Amino acid sequence: MSFGCNEMEKYDRLEIRCPRLGGEVTFAYCKQESGNLPCPRIITCWRAYIPVEAYLKETLTQEEWNRCFNRPPKGKVDTIFELVEAAKKRKASPP
């Protein structure tokens, strides 16, 4: 299965409850939660709704895949600090 950019963009506004943040987030957020990488939990969270793993395998390089999915999980405090910093950067960037 091949995924064009527009094909997966139709899912960007879908929302689910994020187990890490405790609130609703969009698929678009999950695709770039870690800056230029998706959230490490994106496959677990979204696989029941959309073909997320196949899409990511097609769009990420092997290095990006390894950086995202083949690393030890971070602690909750580290994750919170990273999320706060990412939110500050997004807020500071002009639209």
PDB file of N, CA, C and O in Angstrom:
ATOM      1  N   MET A   1       0.848  -1.171   0.000  1.00  0.00           N
ATOM      2  CA  MET A   1       0.000   0.000   0.000  1.00  0.00           C
ATOM      3  C   MET A   1       0.896   1.238   0.000  1.00  0.00           C
ATOM      4  O   MET A   1       1.853   1.324   0.770  1.00  0.00           O
ATOM      5  N   SER A   2       0.584   2.166  -0.848  1.00  0.00           N
ATOM      6  CA  SER A   2       1.364   3.396  -0.949  1.00  0.00           C
ATOM      7  C   SER A   2       0.519   4.560  -0.448  1.00  0.00           C
ATOM      8  O   SER A   2      -0.669   4.662  -0.753  1.00  0.00           O
ATOM      9  N   PHE A   3       1.149   5.424   0.318  1.00  0.00           N
ATOM     10  CA  PHE A   3       0.437   6.548   0.920  1.00  0.00           C
ATOM     11  C   PHE A   3       0.946   7.854   0.362  1.00  0.00           C
ATOM     12  O   PHE A   3       2.123   8.182   0.514  1.00  0.00           O
ATOM     13  N   GLY A   4       0.076   8.600  -0.281  1.00  0.00           N
ATOM     14  CA  GLY A   4       0.408   9.949  -0.684  1.00  0.00           C
ATOM     15  C   GLY A   4       0.210  10.872   0.503  1.00  0.00           C
ATOM     16  O   GLY A   4      -0.535  10.549   1.427  1.00  0.00           O
ATOM     17  N   CYS A   5       0.863  12.000   0.481  1.00  0.00           N
ATOM     18  CA  CYS A   5       0.734  12.953   1.584  1.00  0.00           C
ATOM     19  C   CYS A   5      -0.723  13.313   1.839  1.00  0.00           C
ATOM     20  O   CYS A   5      -1.163  13.357   2.988  1.00  0.00           O
ATOM     21  N   ASN A   6      -1.461  13.566   0.785  1.00  0.00           N
ATOM     22  CA  ASN A   6      -2.856  13.972   0.944  1.00  0.00           C
ATOM     23  C   ASN A   6      -3.716  12.854   1.512  1.00  0.00           C
ATOM     24  O   ASN A   6      -4.685  13.114   2.226  1.00  0.00           O
ATOM     25  N   GLU A   7      -3.367  11.608   1.199  1.00  0.00           N
ATOM     26  CA  GLU A   7      -4.173  10.493   1.681  1.00  0.00           C
ATOM     27  C   GLU A   7      -4.180  10.423   3.209  1.00  0.00           C
ATOM     28  O   GLU A   7      -5.235  10.202   3.805  1.00  0.00           O
ATOM     29  N   MET A   8      -3.054  10.601   3.838  1.00  0.00           N
ATOM     30  CA  MET A   8      -2.999  10.534   5.297  1.00  0.00           C
ATOM     31  C   MET A   8      -3.390  11.854   5.955  1.00  0.00           C
ATOM     32  O   MET A   8      -3.767  11.867   7.127  1.00  0.00           O
ATOM     33  N   GLU A   9      -3.307  12.955   5.227  1.00  0.00           N
ATOM     34  CA  GLU A   9      -3.700  14.243   5.800  1.00  0.00           C
ATOM     35  C   GLU A   9      -5.179  14.275   6.157  1.00  0.00           C
ATOM     36  O   GLU A   9      -5.591  15.054   7.016  1.00  0.00           O
ATOM     37  N   LYS A  10      -5.977  13.443   5.511  1.00  0.00           N
ATOM     38  CA  LYS A  10      -7.403  13.426   5.831  1.00  0.00           C
ATOM     39  C   LYS A  10      -7.647  12.956   7.270  1.00  0.00           C
ATOM     40  O   LYS A  10      -8.730  13.175   7.814  1.00  0.00           O
ATOM     41  N   TYR A  11      -6.662  12.319   7.884  1.00  0.00           N
ATOM     42  CA  TYR A  11      -6.776  11.860   9.263  1.00  0.00           C
ATOM     43  C   TYR A  11      -6.244  12.872  10.278  1.00  0.00           C
ATOM     44  O   TYR A  11      -6.419  12.683  11.482  1.00  0.00           O
ATOM     45  N   ASP A  12      -5.608  13.928   9.817  1.00  0.00           N
ATOM     46  CA  ASP A  12      -4.925  14.857  10.718  1.00  0.00           C
ATOM     47  C   ASP A  12      -5.818  15.459  11.796  1.00  0.00           C
ATOM     48  O   ASP A  12      -5.331  15.781  12.880  1.00  0.00           O
ATOM     49  N   ARG A  13      -7.104  15.618  11.528  1.00  0.00           N
ATOM     50  CA  ARG A  13      -7.999  16.238  12.511  1.00  0.00           C
ATOM     51  C   ARG A  13      -8.672  15.232  13.446  1.00  0.00           C
ATOM     52  O   ARG A  13      -9.362  15.628  14.385  1.00  0.00           O
ATOM     53  N   LEU A  14      -8.477  13.940  13.197  1.00  0.00           N
ATOM     54  CA  LEU A  14      -9.032  12.934  14.105  1.00  0.00           C
ATOM     55  C   LEU A  14      -8.422  13.103  15.487  1.00  0.00           C
ATOM     56  O   LEU A  14      -7.242  13.432  15.610  1.00  0.00           O
ATOM     57  N   GLU A  15      -9.205  12.884  16.513  1.00  0.00           N
ATOM     58  CA  GLU A  15      -8.726  13.036  17.888  1.00  0.00           C
ATOM     59  C   GLU A  15      -8.930  11.756  18.682  1.00  0.00           C
ATOM     60  O   GLU A  15      -9.913  11.038  18.500  1.00  0.00           O
ATOM     61  N   ILE A  16      -7.979  11.489  19.563  1.00  0.00           N
ATOM     62  CA  ILE A  16      -8.108  10.419  20.546  1.00  0.00           C
ATOM     63  C   ILE A  16      -7.532  10.934  21.858  1.00  0.00           C
ATOM     64  O   ILE A  16      -6.862  11.965  21.898  1.00  0.00           O
ATOM     65  N   ARG A  17      -7.805  10.200  22.923  1.00  0.00           N
ATOM     66  CA  ARG A  17      -7.247  10.565  24.221  1.00  0.00           C
ATOM     67  C   ARG A  17      -5.799  10.089  24.282  1.00  0.00           C
ATOM     68  O   ARG A  17      -5.499   8.927  24.010  1.00  0.00           O
ATOM     69  N   CYS A  18      -4.917  11.002  24.642  1.00  0.00           N
ATOM     70  CA  CYS A  18      -3.493  10.678  24.744  1.00  0.00           C
ATOM     71  C   CYS A  18      -3.202  10.100  26.126  1.00  0.00           C
ATOM     72  O   CYS A  18      -3.478  10.750  27.134  1.00  0.00           O
ATOM     73  N   PRO A  19      -2.650   8.885  26.188  1.00  0.00           N
ATOM     74  CA  PRO A  19      -2.333   8.303  27.495  1.00  0.00           C
ATOM     75  C   PRO A  19      -1.184   9.015  28.201  1.00  0.00           C
ATOM     76  O   PRO A  19      -1.061   8.934  29.424  1.00  0.00           O
ATOM     77  N   ARG A  20      -0.355   9.703  27.451  1.00  0.00           N
ATOM     78  CA  ARG A  20       0.773  10.428  28.052  1.00  0.00           C
ATOM     79  C   ARG A  20       0.343  11.783  28.597  1.00  0.00           C
ATOM     80  O   ARG A  20       0.785  12.201  29.667  1.00  0.00           O
ATOM     81  N   LEU A  21      -0.529  12.469  27.846  1.00  0.00           N
ATOM     82  CA  LEU A  21      -0.927  13.820  28.231  1.00  0.00           C
ATOM     83  C   LEU A  21      -2.236  13.857  29.003  1.00  0.00           C
ATOM     84  O   LEU A  21      -2.497  14.804  29.745  1.00  0.00           O
ATOM     85  N   GLY A  22      -3.056  12.832  28.832  1.00  0.00           N
ATOM     86  CA  GLY A  22      -4.313  12.765  29.560  1.00  0.00           C
ATOM     87  C   GLY A  22      -5.443  13.567  28.950  1.00  0.00           C
ATOM     88  O   GLY A  22      -6.483  13.737  29.585  1.00  0.00           O
ATOM     89  N   GLY A  23      -5.269  14.062  27.743  1.00  0.00           N
ATOM     90  CA  GLY A  23      -6.308  14.832  27.074  1.00  0.00           C
ATOM     91  C   GLY A  23      -6.412  14.440  25.618  1.00  0.00           C
ATOM     92  O   GLY A  23      -5.712  13.539  25.156  1.00  0.00           O
ATOM     93  N   GLU A  24      -7.282  15.114  24.899  1.00  0.00           N
ATOM     94  CA  GLU A  24      -7.483  14.838  23.485  1.00  0.00           C
ATOM     95  C   GLU A  24      -6.355  15.454  22.655  1.00  0.00           C
ATOM     96  O   GLU A  24      -5.939  16.587  22.899  1.00  0.00           O
ATOM     97  N   VAL A  25      -5.872  14.703  21.683  1.00  0.00           N
ATOM     98  CA  VAL A  25      -4.869  15.192  20.737  1.00  0.00           C
ATOM     99  C   VAL A  25      -5.250  14.723  19.338  1.00  0.00           C
ATOM    100  O   VAL A  25      -5.950  13.724  19.175  1.00  0.00           O
ATOM    101  N   THR A  26      -4.786  15.449  18.345  1.00  0.00           N
ATOM    102  CA  THR A  26      -5.055  15.081  16.956  1.00  0.00           C
ATOM    103  C   THR A  26      -3.955  14.169  16.417  1.00  0.00           C
ATOM    104  O   THR A  26      -2.852  14.100  16.959  1.00  0.00           O
ATOM    105  N   PHE A  27      -4.290  13.481  15.344  1.00  0.00           N
ATOM    106  CA  PHE A  27      -3.284  12.663  14.668  1.00  0.00           C
ATOM    107  C   PHE A  27      -2.140  13.541  14.174  1.00  0.00           C
ATOM    108  O   PHE A  27      -0.979  13.135  14.220  1.00  0.00           O
ATOM    109  N   ALA A  28      -2.463  14.738  13.704  1.00  0.00           N
ATOM    110  CA  ALA A  28      -1.423  15.667  13.240  1.00  0.00           C
ATOM    111  C   ALA A  28      -0.432  15.960  14.356  1.00  0.00           C
ATOM    112  O   ALA A  28       0.774  16.006  14.112  1.00  0.00           O
ATOM    113  N   TYR A  29      -0.914  16.157  15.565  1.00  0.00           N
ATOM    114  CA  TYR A  29      -0.021  16.404  16.703  1.00  0.00           C
ATOM    115  C   TYR A  29       0.874  15.187  16.935  1.00  0.00           C
ATOM    116  O   TYR A  29       2.081  15.329  17.129  1.00  0.00           O
ATOM    117  N   CYS A  30       0.289  14.003  16.916  1.00  0.00           N
ATOM    118  CA  CYS A  30       1.060  12.790  17.178  1.00  0.00           C
ATOM    119  C   CYS A  30       2.150  12.560  16.133  1.00  0.00           C
ATOM    120  O   CYS A  30       3.203  12.003  16.442  1.00  0.00           O
ATOM    121  N   LYS A  31       1.892  12.993  14.887  1.00  0.00           N
ATOM    122  CA  LYS A  31       2.881  12.812  13.814  1.00  0.00           C
ATOM    123  C   LYS A  31       4.117  13.667  14.025  1.00  0.00           C
ATOM    124  O   LYS A  31       5.171  13.358  13.468  1.00  0.00           O
ATOM    125  N   GLN A  32       4.024  14.736  14.813  1.00  0.00           N
ATOM    126  CA  GLN A  32       5.181  15.612  15.013  1.00  0.00           C
ATOM    127  C   GLN A  32       5.385  15.980  16.475  1.00  0.00           C
ATOM    128  O   GLN A  32       5.963  17.023  16.780  1.00  0.00           O
ATOM    129  N   GLU A  33       4.919  15.141  17.367  1.00  0.00           N
ATOM    130  CA  GLU A  33       5.013  15.394  18.810  1.00  0.00           C
ATOM    131  C   GLU A  33       6.455  15.579  19.260  1.00  0.00           C
ATOM    132  O   GLU A  33       6.724  16.386  20.150  1.00  0.00           O
ATOM    133  N   SER A  34       7.363  14.862  18.675  1.00  0.00           N
ATOM    134  CA  SER A  34       8.774  14.953  19.060  1.00  0.00           C
ATOM    135  C   SER A  34       9.554  15.817  18.075  1.00  0.00           C
ATOM    136  O   SER A  34      10.640  15.435  17.640  1.00  0.00           O
ATOM    137  N   GLY A  35       9.013  16.964  17.724  1.00  0.00           N
ATOM    138  CA  GLY A  35       9.676  17.843  16.759  1.00  0.00           C
ATOM    139  C   GLY A  35       9.444  17.334  15.357  1.00  0.00           C
ATOM    140  O   GLY A  35       8.341  17.447  14.823  1.00  0.00           O
ATOM    141  N   ASN A  36      10.476  16.774  14.760  1.00  0.00           N
ATOM    142  CA  ASN A  36      10.329  16.242  13.400  1.00  0.00           C
ATOM    143  C   ASN A  36      10.028  14.745  13.393  1.00  0.00           C
ATOM    144  O   ASN A  36       9.969  14.127  12.330  1.00  0.00           O
ATOM    145  N   LEU A  37       9.838  14.166  14.573  1.00  0.00           N
ATOM    146  CA  LEU A  37       9.523  12.746  14.678  1.00  0.00           C
ATOM    147  C   LEU A  37       8.152  12.553  15.324  1.00  0.00           C
ATOM    148  O   LEU A  37       7.708  13.393  16.107  1.00  0.00           O
ATOM    149  N   PRO A  38       7.492  11.457  15.000  1.00  0.00           N
ATOM    150  CA  PRO A  38       6.222  11.185  15.657  1.00  0.00           C
ATOM    151  C   PRO A  38       6.418  10.752  17.110  1.00  0.00           C
ATOM    152  O   PRO A  38       7.524  10.418  17.536  1.00  0.00           O
ATOM    153  N   CYS A  39       5.333  10.767  17.841  1.00  0.00           N
ATOM    154  CA  CYS A  39       5.338  10.258  19.212  1.00  0.00           C
ATOM    155  C   CYS A  39       5.700   8.774  19.181  1.00  0.00           C
ATOM    156  O   CYS A  39       5.208   8.051  18.315  1.00  0.00           O
ATOM    157  N   PRO A  40       6.531   8.307  20.084  1.00  0.00           N
ATOM    158  CA  PRO A  40       6.887   6.886  20.103  1.00  0.00           C
ATOM    159  C   PRO A  40       5.691   5.949  20.315  1.00  0.00           C
ATOM    160  O   PRO A  40       5.788   4.756  20.024  1.00  0.00           O
ATOM    161  N   ARG A  41       4.572   6.469  20.813  1.00  0.00           N
ATOM    162  CA  ARG A  41       3.390   5.642  21.053  1.00  0.00           C
ATOM    163  C   ARG A  41       2.377   5.714  19.916  1.00  0.00           C
ATOM    164  O   ARG A  41       1.306   5.117  20.016  1.00  0.00           O
ATOM    165  N   ILE A  42       2.688   6.427  18.846  1.00  0.00           N
ATOM    166  CA  ILE A  42       1.716   6.657  17.774  1.00  0.00           C
ATOM    167  C   ILE A  42       1.147   5.366  17.195  1.00  0.00           C
ATOM    168  O   ILE A  42      -0.046   5.300  16.898  1.00  0.00           O
ATOM    169  N   ILE A  43       1.964   4.358  17.032  1.00  0.00           N
ATOM    170  CA  ILE A  43       1.483   3.100  16.459  1.00  0.00           C
ATOM    171  C   ILE A  43       0.502   2.433  17.417  1.00  0.00           C
ATOM    172  O   ILE A  43      -0.574   1.998  17.006  1.00  0.00           O
ATOM    173  N   THR A  44       0.868   2.353  18.675  1.00  0.00           N
ATOM    174  CA  THR A  44      -0.001   1.743  19.678  1.00  0.00           C
ATOM    175  C   THR A  44      -1.338   2.464  19.771  1.00  0.00           C
ATOM    176  O   THR A  44      -2.386   1.823  19.848  1.00  0.00           O
ATOM    177  N   CYS A  45      -1.308   3.770  19.764  1.00  0.00           N
ATOM    178  CA  CYS A  45      -2.534   4.554  19.938  1.00  0.00           C
ATOM    179  C   CYS A  45      -3.440   4.557  18.714  1.00  0.00           C
ATOM    180  O   CYS A  45      -4.662   4.533  18.859  1.00  0.00           O
ATOM    181  N   TRP A  46      -2.872   4.587  17.518  1.00  0.00           N
ATOM    182  CA  TRP A  46      -3.665   4.818  16.308  1.00  0.00           C
ATOM    183  C   TRP A  46      -3.920   3.590  15.450  1.00  0.00           C
ATOM    184  O   TRP A  46      -4.751   3.656  14.545  1.00  0.00           O
ATOM    185  N   ARG A  47      -3.247   2.477  15.692  1.00  0.00           N
ATOM    186  CA  ARG A  47      -3.354   1.334  14.781  1.00  0.00           C
ATOM    187  C   ARG A  47      -4.770   0.779  14.645  1.00  0.00           C
ATOM    188  O   ARG A  47      -5.089   0.182  13.618  1.00  0.00           O
ATOM    189  N   ALA A  48      -5.612   0.955  15.630  1.00  0.00           N
ATOM    190  CA  ALA A  48      -6.984   0.453  15.540  1.00  0.00           C
ATOM    191  C   ALA A  48      -7.853   1.308  14.620  1.00  0.00           C
ATOM    192  O   ALA A  48      -8.938   0.884  14.221  1.00  0.00           O
ATOM    193  N   TYR A  49      -7.386   2.502  14.284  1.00  0.00           N
ATOM    194  CA  TYR A  49      -8.202   3.444  13.518  1.00  0.00           C
ATOM    195  C   TYR A  49      -7.724   3.677  12.086  1.00  0.00           C
ATOM    196  O   TYR A  49      -8.530   3.839  11.170  1.00  0.00           O
ATOM    197  N   ILE A  50      -6.409   3.692  11.907  1.00  0.00           N
ATOM    198  CA  ILE A  50      -5.840   3.999  10.588  1.00  0.00           C
ATOM    199  C   ILE A  50      -4.583   3.149  10.368  1.00  0.00           C
ATOM    200  O   ILE A  50      -4.027   2.625  11.334  1.00  0.00           O
ATOM    201  N   PRO A  51      -4.127   3.002   9.128  1.00  0.00           N
ATOM    202  CA  PRO A  51      -2.933   2.188   8.841  1.00  0.00           C
ATOM    203  C   PRO A  51      -1.633   2.946   9.163  1.00  0.00           C
ATOM    204  O   PRO A  51      -0.803   3.181   8.285  1.00  0.00           O
ATOM    205  N   VAL A  52      -1.480   3.312  10.414  1.00  0.00           N
ATOM    206  CA  VAL A  52      -0.398   4.204  10.820  1.00  0.00           C
ATOM    207  C   VAL A  52       0.987   3.565  10.678  1.00  0.00           C
ATOM    208  O   VAL A  52       1.926   4.242  10.259  1.00  0.00           O
ATOM    209  N   GLU A  53       1.136   2.303  11.009  1.00  0.00           N
ATOM    210  CA  GLU A  53       2.466   1.681  10.928  1.00  0.00           C
ATOM    211  C   GLU A  53       2.958   1.614   9.491  1.00  0.00           C
ATOM    212  O   GLU A  53       4.115   1.929   9.215  1.00  0.00           O
ATOM    213  N   ALA A  54       2.088   1.208   8.575  1.00  0.00           N
ATOM    214  CA  ALA A  54       2.481   1.151   7.164  1.00  0.00           C
ATOM    215  C   ALA A  54       2.847   2.542   6.655  1.00  0.00           C
ATOM    216  O   ALA A  54       3.827   2.703   5.927  1.00  0.00           O
ATOM    217  N   TYR A  55       2.068   3.535   7.034  1.00  0.00           N
ATOM    218  CA  TYR A  55       2.345   4.921   6.639  1.00  0.00           C
ATOM    219  C   TYR A  55       3.708   5.374   7.147  1.00  0.00           C
ATOM    220  O   TYR A  55       4.489   5.953   6.392  1.00  0.00           O
ATOM    221  N   LEU A  56       4.000   5.116   8.417  1.00  0.00           N
ATOM    222  CA  LEU A  56       5.279   5.546   8.989  1.00  0.00           C
ATOM    223  C   LEU A  56       6.465   4.805   8.371  1.00  0.00           C
ATOM    224  O   LEU A  56       7.521   5.398   8.153  1.00  0.00           O
ATOM    225  N   LYS A  57       6.297   3.526   8.091  1.00  0.00           N
ATOM    226  CA  LYS A  57       7.379   2.761   7.464  1.00  0.00           C
ATOM    227  C   LYS A  57       7.690   3.299   6.071  1.00  0.00           C
ATOM    228  O   LYS A  57       8.824   3.216   5.599  1.00  0.00           O
ATOM    229  N   GLU A  58       6.681   3.844   5.429  1.00  0.00           N
ATOM    230  CA  GLU A  58       6.879   4.394   4.093  1.00  0.00           C
ATOM    231  C   GLU A  58       7.462   5.814   4.136  1.00  0.00           C
ATOM    232  O   GLU A  58       8.191   6.208   3.225  1.00  0.00           O
ATOM    233  N   THR A  59       7.153   6.568   5.165  1.00  0.00           N
ATOM    234  CA  THR A  59       7.541   7.977   5.184  1.00  0.00           C
ATOM    235  C   THR A  59       8.789   8.277   6.018  1.00  0.00           C
ATOM    236  O   THR A  59       9.460   9.278   5.766  1.00  0.00           O
ATOM    237  N   LEU A  60       9.112   7.447   6.992  1.00  0.00           N
ATOM    238  CA  LEU A  60      10.301   7.683   7.809  1.00  0.00           C
ATOM    239  C   LEU A  60      11.503   6.947   7.232  1.00  0.00           C
ATOM    240  O   LEU A  60      11.371   5.863   6.663  1.00  0.00           O
ATOM    241  N   THR A  61      12.676   7.551   7.386  1.00  0.00           N
ATOM    242  CA  THR A  61      13.899   6.837   7.032  1.00  0.00           C
ATOM    243  C   THR A  61      14.177   5.794   8.114  1.00  0.00           C
ATOM    244  O   THR A  61      13.585   5.843   9.192  1.00  0.00           O
ATOM    245  N   GLN A  62      15.063   4.867   7.831  1.00  0.00           N
ATOM    246  CA  GLN A  62      15.413   3.857   8.838  1.00  0.00           C
ATOM    247  C   GLN A  62      16.006   4.516  10.076  1.00  0.00           C
ATOM    248  O   GLN A  62      15.731   4.087  11.197  1.00  0.00           O
ATOM    249  N   GLU A  63      16.806   5.541   9.887  1.00  0.00           N
ATOM    250  CA  GLU A  63      17.393   6.258  11.031  1.00  0.00           C
ATOM    251  C   GLU A  63      16.310   6.923  11.882  1.00  0.00           C
ATOM    252  O   GLU A  63      16.345   6.852  13.111  1.00  0.00           O
ATOM    253  N   GLU A  64      15.347   7.568  11.216  1.00  0.00           N
ATOM    254  CA  GLU A  64      14.244   8.205  11.955  1.00  0.00           C
ATOM    255  C   GLU A  64      13.417   7.153  12.697  1.00  0.00           C
ATOM    256  O   GLU A  64      13.032   7.354  13.849  1.00  0.00           O
ATOM    257  N   TRP A  65      13.151   6.036  12.028  1.00  0.00           N
ATOM    258  CA  TRP A  65      12.394   4.951  12.669  1.00  0.00           C
ATOM    259  C   TRP A  65      13.116   4.483  13.927  1.00  0.00           C
ATOM    260  O   TRP A  65      12.503   4.324  14.983  1.00  0.00           O
ATOM    261  N   ASN A  66      14.424   4.263  13.806  1.00  0.00           N
ATOM    262  CA  ASN A  66      15.193   3.795  14.950  1.00  0.00           C
ATOM    263  C   ASN A  66      15.216   4.822  16.084  1.00  0.00           C
ATOM    264  O   ASN A  66      15.095   4.461  17.255  1.00  0.00           O
ATOM    265  N   ARG A  67      15.369   6.095  15.734  1.00  0.00           N
ATOM    266  CA  ARG A  67      15.377   7.141  16.763  1.00  0.00           C
ATOM    267  C   ARG A  67      14.040   7.238  17.472  1.00  0.00           C
ATOM    268  O   ARG A  67      13.977   7.563  18.658  1.00  0.00           O
ATOM    269  N   CYS A  68      12.986   6.960  16.750  1.00  0.00           N
ATOM    270  CA  CYS A  68      11.649   7.090  17.325  1.00  0.00           C
ATOM    271  C   CYS A  68      11.200   5.833  18.076  1.00  0.00           C
ATOM    272  O   CYS A  68      10.688   5.932  19.191  1.00  0.00           O
ATOM    273  N   PHE A  69      11.384   4.671  17.484  1.00  0.00           N
ATOM    274  CA  PHE A  69      10.776   3.458  18.014  1.00  0.00           C
ATOM    275  C   PHE A  69      11.745   2.448  18.622  1.00  0.00           C
ATOM    276  O   PHE A  69      11.304   1.507  19.281  1.00  0.00           O
ATOM    277  N   ASN A  70      13.036   2.614  18.424  1.00  0.00           N
ATOM    278  CA  ASN A  70      14.005   1.643  18.948  1.00  0.00           C
ATOM    279  C   ASN A  70      14.926   2.264  19.991  1.00  0.00           C
ATOM    280  O   ASN A  70      16.142   2.079  19.959  1.00  0.00           O
ATOM    281  N   ARG A  71      14.330   2.992  20.903  1.00  0.00           N
ATOM    282  CA  ARG A  71      15.122   3.584  21.985  1.00  0.00           C
ATOM    283  C   ARG A  71      14.399   3.301  23.294  1.00  0.00           C
ATOM    284  O   ARG A  71      13.186   3.090  23.308  1.00  0.00           O
ATOM    285  N   PRO A  72      15.148   3.296  24.396  1.00  0.00           N
ATOM    286  CA  PRO A  72      14.492   3.035  25.679  1.00  0.00           C
ATOM    287  C   PRO A  72      13.531   4.177  26.027  1.00  0.00           C
ATOM    288  O   PRO A  72      13.811   5.334  25.712  1.00  0.00           O
ATOM    289  N   PRO A  73      12.411   3.868  26.669  1.00  0.00           N
ATOM    290  CA  PRO A  73      11.451   4.908  27.007  1.00  0.00           C
ATOM    291  C   PRO A  73      12.011   5.884  28.036  1.00  0.00           C
ATOM    292  O   PRO A  73      12.824   5.520  28.886  1.00  0.00           O
ATOM    293  N   LYS A  74      11.564   7.114  27.939  1.00  0.00           N
ATOM    294  CA  LYS A  74      11.998   8.149  28.875  1.00  0.00           C
ATOM    295  C   LYS A  74      11.086   8.129  30.089  1.00  0.00           C
ATOM    296  O   LYS A  74       9.967   7.619  30.040  1.00  0.00           O
ATOM    297  N   GLY A  75      11.587   8.695  31.178  1.00  0.00           N
ATOM    298  CA  GLY A  75      10.780   8.830  32.379  1.00  0.00           C
ATOM    299  C   GLY A  75       9.723   9.911  32.195  1.00  0.00           C
ATOM    300  O   GLY A  75       9.823  10.737  31.287  1.00  0.00           O
ATOM    301  N   LYS A  76       8.726   9.905  33.046  1.00  0.00           N
ATOM    302  CA  LYS A  76       7.627  10.857  32.930  1.00  0.00           C
ATOM    303  C   LYS A  76       8.095  12.298  33.089  1.00  0.00           C
ATOM    304  O   LYS A  76       7.619  13.178  32.372  1.00  0.00           O
ATOM    305  N   VAL A  77       9.005  12.554  33.999  1.00  0.00           N
ATOM    306  CA  VAL A  77       9.478  13.923  34.230  1.00  0.00           C
ATOM    307  C   VAL A  77      10.209  14.443  32.992  1.00  0.00           C
ATOM    308  O   VAL A  77       9.981  15.577  32.570  1.00  0.00           O
ATOM    309  N   ASP A  78      11.076  13.631  32.414  1.00  0.00           N
ATOM    310  CA  ASP A  78      11.782  14.034  31.195  1.00  0.00           C
ATOM    311  C   ASP A  78      10.795  14.318  30.071  1.00  0.00           C
ATOM    312  O   ASP A  78      10.943  15.293  29.334  1.00  0.00           O
ATOM    313  N   THR A  79       9.796  13.466  29.946  1.00  0.00           N
ATOM    314  CA  THR A  79       8.785  13.647  28.908  1.00  0.00           C
ATOM    315  C   THR A  79       8.021  14.948  29.104  1.00  0.00           C
ATOM    316  O   THR A  79       7.779  15.675  28.141  1.00  0.00           O
ATOM    317  N   ILE A  80       7.641  15.247  30.336  1.00  0.00           N
ATOM    318  CA  ILE A  80       6.908  16.491  30.619  1.00  0.00           C
ATOM    319  C   ILE A  80       7.746  17.702  30.254  1.00  0.00           C
ATOM    320  O   ILE A  80       7.243  18.631  29.622  1.00  0.00           O
ATOM    321  N   PHE A  81       9.008  17.711  30.638  1.00  0.00           N
ATOM    322  CA  PHE A  81       9.879  18.840  30.300  1.00  0.00           C
ATOM    323  C   PHE A  81      10.020  18.999  28.788  1.00  0.00           C
ATOM    324  O   PHE A  81       9.987  20.119  28.279  1.00  0.00           O
ATOM    325  N   GLU A  82      10.176  17.904  28.077  1.00  0.00           N
ATOM    326  CA  GLU A  82      10.292  17.966  26.618  1.00  0.00           C
ATOM    327  C   GLU A  82       9.015  18.493  25.979  1.00  0.00           C
ATOM    328  O   GLU A  82       9.070  19.296  25.047  1.00  0.00           O
ATOM    329  N   LEU A  83       7.872  18.048  26.475  1.00  0.00           N
ATOM    330  CA  LEU A  83       6.602  18.514  25.930  1.00  0.00           C
ATOM    331  C   LEU A  83       6.396  20.005  26.186  1.00  0.00           C
ATOM    332  O   LEU A  83       5.884  20.718  25.323  1.00  0.00           O
ATOM    333  N   VAL A  84       6.790  20.473  27.357  1.00  0.00           N
ATOM    334  CA  VAL A  84       6.678  21.901  27.678  1.00  0.00           C
ATOM    335  C   VAL A  84       7.575  22.710  26.752  1.00  0.00           C
ATOM    336  O   VAL A  84       7.156  23.746  26.238  1.00  0.00           O
ATOM    337  N   GLU A  85       8.790  22.257  26.534  1.00  0.00           N
ATOM    338  CA  GLU A  85       9.711  22.967  25.640  1.00  0.00           C
ATOM    339  C   GLU A  85       9.185  22.987  24.210  1.00  0.00           C
ATOM    340  O   GLU A  85       9.259  24.012  23.533  1.00  0.00           O
ATOM    341  N   ALA A  86       8.654  21.860  23.753  1.00  0.00           N
ATOM    342  CA  ALA A  86       8.106  21.801  22.396  1.00  0.00           C
ATOM    343  C   ALA A  86       6.919  22.746  22.256  1.00  0.00           C
ATOM    344  O   ALA A  86       6.770  23.401  21.225  1.00  0.00           O
ATOM    345  N   ALA A  87       6.073  22.823  23.283  1.00  0.00           N
ATOM    346  CA  ALA A  87       4.933  23.728  23.239  1.00  0.00           C
ATOM    347  C   ALA A  87       5.376  25.170  23.224  1.00  0.00           C
ATOM    348  O   ALA A  87       4.778  25.989  22.526  1.00  0.00           O
ATOM    349  N   LYS A  88       6.408  25.503  23.975  1.00  0.00           N
ATOM    350  CA  LYS A  88       6.951  26.876  23.982  1.00  0.00           C
ATOM    351  C   LYS A  88       7.467  27.240  22.597  1.00  0.00           C
ATOM    352  O   LYS A  88       7.234  28.351  22.121  1.00  0.00           O
ATOM    353  N   LYS A  89       8.159  26.321  21.953  1.00  0.00           N
ATOM    354  CA  LYS A  89       8.706  26.583  20.620  1.00  0.00           C
ATOM    355  C   LYS A  89       7.598  26.789  19.609  1.00  0.00           C
ATOM    356  O   LYS A  89       7.675  27.690  18.774  1.00  0.00           O
ATOM    357  N   ARG A  90       6.558  25.954  19.678  1.00  0.00           N
ATOM    358  CA  ARG A  90       5.426  26.088  18.755  1.00  0.00           C
ATOM    359  C   ARG A  90       4.698  27.415  18.979  1.00  0.00           C
ATOM    360  O   ARG A  90       4.270  28.060  18.022  1.00  0.00           O
ATOM    361  N   LYS A  91       4.562  27.812  20.227  1.00  0.00           N
ATOM    362  CA  LYS A  91       3.869  29.058  20.537  1.00  0.00           C
ATOM    363  C   LYS A  91       4.674  30.265  20.075  1.00  0.00           C
ATOM    364  O   LYS A  91       4.102  31.266  19.643  1.00  0.00           O
ATOM    365  N   ALA A  92       5.993  30.175  20.164  1.00  0.00           N
ATOM    366  CA  ALA A  92       6.872  31.273  19.767  1.00  0.00           C
ATOM    367  C   ALA A  92       7.012  31.397  18.254  1.00  0.00           C
ATOM    368  O   ALA A  92       7.321  32.474  17.745  1.00  0.00           O
ATOM    369  N   SER A  93       6.788  30.309  17.540  1.00  0.00           N
ATOM    370  CA  SER A  93       6.921  30.333  16.078  1.00  0.00           C
ATOM    371  C   SER A  93       5.704  31.006  15.458  1.00  0.00           C
ATOM    372  O   SER A  93       4.569  30.736  15.850  1.00  0.00           O
ATOM    373  N   PRO A  94       5.948  31.896  14.475  1.00  0.00           N
ATOM    374  CA  PRO A  94       4.793  32.509  13.804  1.00  0.00           C
ATOM    375  C   PRO A  94       4.065  31.480  12.946  1.00  0.00           C
ATOM    376  O   PRO A  94       4.697  30.571  12.407  1.00  0.00           O
ATOM    377  N   PRO A  95       2.743  31.607  12.809  1.00  0.00           N
ATOM    378  CA  PRO A  95       1.958  30.634  12.037  1.00  0.00           C
ATOM    379  C   PRO A  95       2.259  30.619  10.572  1.00  0.00           C
ATOM    380  O   PRO A  95       1.662  29.843   9.827  1.00  0.00           O
TER     381      PRO A  95
END
